[in-house]
C-alpha cells in the first residue's frame, strides 16, 4: 500500500515533470511517505532532502531537511508543515525550496 501512496504523492507533485524541473533523485518509499533528495546548490537554505507524509486526516506533512556530509552527517530540519492539502503540495514545495515544479 505504501508504494501506491508514494506514487500518488509524486503524481500530485507533477510526476516526471517534477523530477525534471527540480532534479529530485533517490526517491524512496516509506510507510505512507515519499522521501527524496534535491541538489542543494539549487535550493534555498541548502535544502537537500524532502519527506512528504500522508496523515490519517488525509492531509500531508512536509519536512524539509539539510543533511550534511562526512564526517558528521548531521541532519537539520529546515521547515516542517502540517495539514497540507494535495492541491497545495506544489505551491508549498516551491515556497520553501525556491524550485519551480512546472513551467
Long-range contacts (C-beta under 8 A, 24 or more apart in sequence): 2-29, 2-30, 2-31, 2-32, 2-33, 3-29, 5-29, 5-32, 5-33, 5-34, 5-54, 6-30, 6-33, 6-34, 9-33, 9-34, 9-52, 9-54, 9-60, 9-89, 10-34, 12-86, 12-89, 12-90, 13-52, 13-89, 13-90, 13-93, 13-101, 14-90, 14-101, 14-102, 17-101, 17-102, 17-103, 18-90, 18-101, 18-102, 21-99, 21-100, 21-101, 21-102, 21-103, 22-93, 22-97, 22-99, 22-100, 22-101, 23-99, 24-50, 38-97, 38-99, 40-66, 42-98, 42-99, 43-97, 43-98, 43-99, 44-96, 44-97, 44-98, 45-78, 47-78, 47-79, 47-96, 47-97, 49-75, 50-93, 50-97, 52-89, 55-82, 55-83, 57-83, 59-83, 59-84, 59-85, 60-84, 60-85, 60-86, 60-89, 62-89, 62-92, 62-93, 62-96, 64-96, 64-97
